[in-house]
Amino acid sequence: MRISIFGLGYVGIVSAACLSAMENIVIGVDVNHDKVDMLNNGISPIIENGLDTLLKKAIGNGSLNATSDPKKAIKESEISIICVGTPSRTNGSLNTMYLENVCRDIGYALKNKKRDHILVFRSTMLPGTMRNSVIPILEEYSEKKHNKNFYTAFNPEFLRESTAIEDFYNPPKTVIGSDIDDISEIVAGIYLNIDAPVIKTKIEIAEMVKYVDNNFHALKISFANEIGQICKKIDVNSNEVMDIFKKDEKLNISKAYLKPGFAFGGSCLPKDLRAINYLTKMLDIETPLLSSVLSSNNNQILSAIRKIISFEKKHIGIAGLSFKEGTDDLRESPMVEVIETLLGKGYNLKIYDKNVSLAKLIGANKDYIINHIPHISSLMVNNLDELVMSSELIVIGNNEEEFKAILDNKNDNQIIFDLVGIGEMKNDRENYHGIYW
């Protein structure tokens, strides 16, 4: 392919070198003439392992050159990859000035190009930036229509400094967001010889993925450091603790729990968070990440309550009372707090949970039900049909298999509010609402 790369910063220069080595003809573009001159002389403007060798070889065999002329780059390429920086402003907002400037330059260059052109954006940008800023600027300055005369895709990068070349050739995934499947296929062809799963999705989802990745990386580092603080203070080897922690790839280092849904509860997580936070106070150390988790969890409960109230329905059915499916455990179940709040506001409630109904007669939760929540116990019905028949709004509180039938058996006027993603539902049914989807 003939590819132009706009922005010869960290991502741009690494992409240019690696794509040149993959038998593409690459033109690097930058407004900084010093960077252009350095590249044309085979000198890297950044320090990165193995980069000088790749650049010298590419310049030597003619597969890579650089220019400050956007029109020349657009004219001589089929695809452009945009890698300009999007730094933070002092208030934390994203500075898209360089991105907007390069879009104007590319728009002018596209104006006189007769052939269609594909623009692949790798610059990190918040969801909606492509749709609300980038594409309108390109249309304005090119006087052409998006998805008719030129096409766009968002292709986030997952490069780490010092291992960027290795990461380019061995990424964890290749994500391509575009409006048109054929364009995604063409962009995927850039990475044809790279062994990584290719994920084709919407532009806005691809924009968001990069932020999810980086914020989770930051979260993991902060978590490990706060654990390290605690361990240091109590003379425990933090590296050994975390090495053991990482051995668990079923729950700890895995996809477990990483699904939007309702608040956590049960007999372990809330009490253990309180205990570790009490310990940090006793040790006189600050762990703002750990101390914020319970507060964040409580916000999820309040958010669900506000949404339930917004439906303006008085007769509400609660399907699932225990904190998760397959258990009768009501200890710190977030559904108990939801129900008690709604009762206090005068709503008429019916509750069904087959496991909790059994626990009323036997088991460890019998005392808890009788002595702590007898007012809730009296609202329970014996079967799911009774709950569905008597409710205007049905709240699905855990992922019990039998609750999937609610989606098919409800009448047209009933509203479903799903806190757990029962049956992987999306908002494609009338009167179905997911808590975060």
Residue pairs with C-beta under 8 A, 6 or more apart in sequence:
1 24
1 25
1 78
1 79
1 189
1 190
2 24
2 25
2 27
2 76
2 77
2 78
2 79
3 19
3 24
3 25
3 26
3 27
3 77
3 78
3 79
3 80
3 81
3 190
4 26
4 27
4 28
4 29
4 73
4 74
4 76
4 77
4 79
4 80
4 81
5 12
5 15
5 16
5 19
5 26
5 27
5 28
5 29
5 80
5 81
5 82
5 83
6 12
6 29
6 30
6 70
6 73
6 80
6 81
6 82
6 83
6 84
6 102
6 105
6 106
7 29
7 30
7 82
7 83
7 84
7 85
7 98
7 102
7 123
8 16
8 28
8 29
8 30
8 32
8 35
8 36
8 39
8 45
8 66
8 83
9 46
9 83
9 84
9 85
10 46
10 48
10 159
10 161
10 164
11 83
11 122
11 123
11 157
11 159
12 28
12 30
12 81
12 83
12 84
13 28
13 39
13 44
13 45
13 46
13 48
13 51
13 55
14 48
14 51
14 159
14 164
14 165
14 168
15 81
15 83
15 122
15 157
15 168
16 26
16 28
16 39
16 58
16 64
17 44
17 51
17 54
17 55
17 58
17 64
17 165
18 54
18 165
18 168
18 169
19 26
19 190
20 26
20 54
20 58
20 63
20 64
21 54
21 57
21 58
21 63
22 193
23 63
24 63
24 190
25 63
25 64
26 58
26 63
26 64
26 65
27 64
27 65
27 66
27 67
27 72
27 73
27 76
27 77
28 36
28 39
28 64
28 65
28 66
28 67
29 66
29 67
29 68
29 69
29 70
29 73
30 36
30 66
30 68
31 68
32 68
33 68
34 45
35 45
35 66
36 66
36 67
36 68
37 66
38 44
38 45
39 45
39 55
39 59
39 64
39 65
39 66
40 59
40 65
40 66
41 59
42 52
42 55
42 56
42 59
42 60
43 52
43 55
44 51
44 52
44 55
48 161
48 162
48 164
48 165
49 162
49 163
49 165
50 165
51 164
51 165
54 165
55 64
58 64
59 65
67 73
70 102
70 105
70 106
70 108
70 109
71 108
71 109
71 112
73 80
73 109
74 80
74 106
74 109
74 110
74 113
74 117
75 109
75 113
77 117
78 115
78 117
78 118
79 117
79 118
79 119
79 120
79 186
79 187
79 190
80 106
80 117
80 118
80 119
80 120
81 120
81 121
81 122
81 155
82 99
82 102
82 103
82 106
82 119
82 120
82 121
82 122
82 123
83 122
83 123
83 157
84 98
84 99
84 101
84 102
84 123
85 98
85 123
86 94
86 95
86 96
86 98
86 99
86 123
86 124
86 125
87 95
88 94
88 95
89 95
94 125
94 126
94 129
96 125
96 129
96 133
99 123
99 125
99 129
99 133
99 134
100 133
100 134
100 137
103 133
103 134
103 137
103 138
103 141
104 137
104 141
106 119
106 138
106 141
106 142
107 137
107 138
107 139
107 140
107 141
107 142
108 141
108 142
110 117
110 138
110 141
110 142
110 144
110 149
110 150
111 141
111 142
111 143
111 144
116 149
116 150
116 151
117 150
117 151
118 150
118 151
118 152
118 153
118 183
118 186
118 187
119 138
119 150
119 151
119 152
119 153
120 152
120 153
120 154
120 155
120 187
120 190
121 130
121 134
121 152
121 153
121 154
121 155
122 155
122 156
122 157
124 156
124 210
124 211
125 134
125 154
125 207
126 207
126 211
127 204
127 205
127 207
127 208
127 211
128 204
128 207
129 207
130 152
130 154
130 177
130 203
130 204
130 207
131 203
131 204
134 152
135 146
135 152
138 144
138 146
138 150
138 152
139 145
139 146
142 149
142 150
144 150
146 152
147 179
147 180
151 178
151 180
151 183
152 178
152 179
152 183
152 203
153 176
153 177
153 178
153 183
153 184
153 187
153 203
154 176
154 177
154 178
154 203
154 206
154 207
155 174
155 175
155 176
155 177
155 187
155 206
156 175
156 206
156 207
156 209
156 210
156 213
157 210
158 167
158 171
158 172
158 173
158 210
158 213
159 167
159 168
160 167
169 194
170 194
170 195
170 196
171 194
171 196
172 196
173 196
173 197
173 198
173 199
174 188
174 191
174 194
174 196
174 197
174 198
174 199
175 199
175 201
175 206
175 209
176 184
176 187
176 188
176 198
176 199
176 200
176 201
176 206
177 200
177 201
177 202
177 203
177 204
177 205
177 206
177 207
178 184
178 187
178 200
178 203
179 202
179 203
181 200
184 200
188 198
188 200
191 198
219 289
222 289
223 289
223 290
224 242
226 287
226 288
226 289
226 290
227 238
227 241
227 242
228 238
228 242
229 280
229 285
229 287
230 236
230 276
230 279
230 280
230 283
230 285
230 287
231 237
231 238
231 241
232 238
233 283
233 285
234 279
234 283
245 252
246 252
246 253
248 254
250 256
251 257
259 421
260 421
260 435
260 436
260 437
261 419
261 420
261 421
261 435
261 436
262 300
262 301
262 304
262 334
262 397
262 419
262 420
262 435
263 297
263 298
263 300
263 301
263 304
263 334
264 270
264 297
264 323
264 334
265 323
265 324
265 331
265 332
265 333
265 334
265 335
266 323
266 324
266 329
266 331
266 332
266 333
267 329
267 331
267 332
270 294
270 297
270 332
271 332
273 290
273 293
273 294
274 294
276 287
276 290
277 287
277 290
277 291
277 294
280 286
280 287
280 290
280 291
297 334
300 334
301 334
301 337
301 338
303 435
304 334
304 338
304 419
304 435
305 338
305 341
305 342
307 417
307 433
307 435
308 316
308 338
308 342
308 393
308 395
308 417
309 345
311 393
311 415
311 417
313 392
313 393
313 415
314 346
314 347
314 348
314 392
315 347
315 348
315 350
315 390
315 391
315 392
315 393
316 342
316 347
316 348
316 349
316 350
316 391
316 392
316 393
316 394
316 395
317 349
317 350
317 351
317 352
317 387
317 388
317 390
317 391
317 393
317 394
317 395
318 335
318 338
318 339
318 349
318 350
318 351
318 352
318 387
318 395
318 397
319 352
319 353
319 384
319 387
319 394
319 395
319 396
319 397
319 400
319 403
319 406
320 335
320 352
320 353
320 396
320 397
320 398
320 399
320 400
320 403
320 420
321 330
321 333
321 335
321 336
321 339
321 351
321 353
321 356
321 376
321 380
321 397
321 398
322 328
322 329
322 330
322 333
322 335
322 353
322 355
322 356
322 398
323 329
323 330
323 331
323 332
323 333
323 334
323 335
323 398
324 398
324 399
325 398
325 399
325 400
325 401
326 355
326 400
327 355
328 353
328 355
328 356
328 358
328 359
328 363
328 365
329 365
330 336
330 356
330 359
330 365
330 368
330 369
330 373
331 365
331 368
335 397
335 398
336 373
336 376
338 395
338 397
339 349
339 351
339 376
339 379
340 373
340 376
342 349
343 349
343 375
343 376
349 379
350 379
350 380
350 381
350 386
350 387
350 390
350 391
351 376
351 379
351 380
351 381
351 387
352 380
352 381
352 382
352 383
352 384
352 386
352 387
353 380
353 397
353 398
353 400
354 400
354 402
355 400
356 365
356 369
356 380
357 380
357 382
359 365
359 366
359 369
360 366
360 369
360 377
360 380
369 376
369 377
370 377
381 387
381 390
384 402
384 403
384 405
384 406
385 409
387 394
388 394
388 406
388 409
388 410
388 414
391 414
392 413
392 414
392 415
393 414
393 415
393 416
393 417
394 406
394 410
394 414
394 415
394 416
394 417
395 417
395 419
396 403
396 406
396 416
396 417
396 418
396 419
396 420
396 422
397 419
397 420
398 419
398 420
399 420
399 421
399 422
403 422
404 422
404 423
406 416
406 422
407 416
407 422
407 423
407 425
407 429
407 432
410 416
410 431
412 430
412 431
413 431
414 431
415 431
415 433
416 429
416 431
416 432
416 433
417 433
417 435
418 425
418 432
418 433
418 434
418 435
419 435
421 434
421 437
425 432
425 434
426 434
426 437
427 433
427 434
427 437
